[in-house]
Amino acid sequence: AVRPLKRRLPKRTNELPPPNKLPGIFDDVHGSHGRQVCRRHELYVSFRDLGWLDWVIAPQGYSAYYCEGECSFPLDSCMNATNHAILQSLVHLMKPEAVPKACCAPTKLSATSVLYYDSSNNVILRKHRNMVVRACGCH
Amino acid sequence: GGGASGPRPSPGCPQRRLGPRERRYLQREILAVLGLPGRPRPRAPPAAARLPASAPLFMLDMYRAMAGDDDEDGGTPERRLGRADLVMSFVNMVEQDRTLGRQEPQWKEFRFDLTQIPVGEAVTAAEFRIYKLPSTHLLNWTLHISMFEVVLEQSNRESDLFFLDLQTLRSGDEGWLVLDVTAASDRWLLNRSKDLGLRLYVETDDGRSVDPGLAGLLGQQAPRSKQPFVVTFFRASPGPVRAPR
């Protein structure tokens, strides 16, 4: 997977950042050993970069969001953890060699629609379900 | 062009140029997810013809409606689209006319290449769209527009036809005329190698046949934004099985 560049944390403000902004100092993003907790990471793939604009009409690119981060005990509410994931992370503490941590994975996905020409110059519109990550969590 | 909506990189989104190998790998993977065997290579129209065409304009409108539902995956779909997950538009490749000067009824026939329809897709609806201008020859007349599928062409007599739809309008009306051709879809899915032939007749109240062109119906010679086309709506089918990587 293409990895994003490291980001600087935003400056301290008196207002809470909107939910869709990158996590800042108000969010406990650092789990054990300073690693980031499970969350959604943003990544955008431009169809222009792929040289596809001669046949793709819309959209201009694809939101290739992905989930990454630690699912370590205690799992915070912001990690969207299932009860099972909470238990598994606890069991992992007791038996780390036998039971892995819960996985950081998409918990909500949305569709994306693509409008494009085929080789016969017909115009095709297709909806692809479960394509874009909306939320991540520990499962 | 056209100002199509769609995802754009958010302000905090990292921007990075893809390397050649990354680009090739990404292309292959995305094409596989889209269910395409390879990268489409549409024929570029000549520079003079690069004006907005009717089918892409209509489909762009459909895209905006469909993309507006994307965030509500699983919710109530936009009414116009129903449960369609795939919409295809086809521009006609051949047009024939039988017009004034003959004894037989006058008609206009359109042929569409449907070989690009994916196998296994179930049709929920299909429409033939043709633009009508106000008729300058027939004033204040009621016109009956009927559409048939050309099932079998006969060399020694009239072709075998299958009735599809009938619309009644006034000679002074203007706008897109939409004829339901869904009933033809059963046959075209069985016989993909054959072009879809659609024949259009225009008659007056007293049964007199009228040249569709004189009735104001535009064919292939119309401006690109007003040329006729077929649009087909397909129900979701499971995506093609991807080979394991």
Interface residues (C-beta under 8 A of the other chain):
Chain A: V2 P4 L5 R7 N20 K21 L22 E42 L43 Y44 V45 S46 D49 L50 G51 W52 D54 W55 I57 A58 P59 Q60 G61 Y62 S63 L109 S110 A111 T112 S113 V114 L115 Y116 Y117 D118 S119 S120 N121 N122 V123 I124 L125 R126 K127 H128 R129 N130 M131 V132 R134
Chain B: G2 A4 S5 G6 P7 R8 P9 S10 G12 C13 P14 Q15 R16 R17 L18 E22 R23 L26 Q27 I30 V33 L34 G35 R39 P40 R41 P42 R43 A44 A55 P56 M59 L60 M62 Y63 M66 A67 D69 D70 D71 E72 D73 D85 L86 V87 M88 S89 F90 V91 D113 T115 Q116 A236 G239
